[in-house]
Amino acid sequence: MDRGKPTSTDELRPEYDFSAAVRGKHHTEFAAGSNIVLVAHPVSSAFSQYHDFCRAA
């Protein structure tokens, strides 16, 4: 059963212009490492703003 070429009516909006995009632009920074911190709700509720939490950490 040959499905043929998919027909898509989706088109990108003009504001999503990736013609000047650079593939892998942030790859080296990402590969160098990233820190992800999961904070339990009781702890996060003690801080009203994100930057307050970062300052305390």
N, C-alpha and C positions, 0 to 999 in steps of 0.2 A: 504494500500500500504506500504509494508515493504521496506525501503531503504537499509537495511542491514548495514554492517560495512563499514564506509567510508574508501576508499583506498586512501592513501596519498603517494606520491612519494617524498615529501619534507623531507630532512634530514638536520640536523644541521651541520654546518661546524665544523671542529675540534677546531677552535679558539673560538667557542661559547660553551665552556665546563662549564656547571653549576653543575657539580657533587659535588663541594665543596661549593655551595651556601647555605646561611643561610636564611631561610624564616623569614621575619619580622625584619631583621637586623637593619634597620633604622626607624622602626615604631615609637618608642618612641620619637625620635627627631622630626619626622614629626608631630606627634600628639601634641607635645608641642607647635607647632605654626610655622608658616612661614610667611614671609612678602613678598607680591607681590606688586610692585609699577608699575602702568601704567603711563607712562610719555607721554604727548602730543608731537607731532612731533616738534612744534616750540621750545619747551623747550629742547628736546633731541638734536636738531641740534646745540644748543649753546655749547654743550660739544663734544669734539672730541673723548674722550676715556671714557669708562665706569667708570674707577676708578676716573676720574676727577669729574664725576657726584656724585659718592658716597662720595667723600671728601667734596663736596659743600653742600650735603644734611644734 
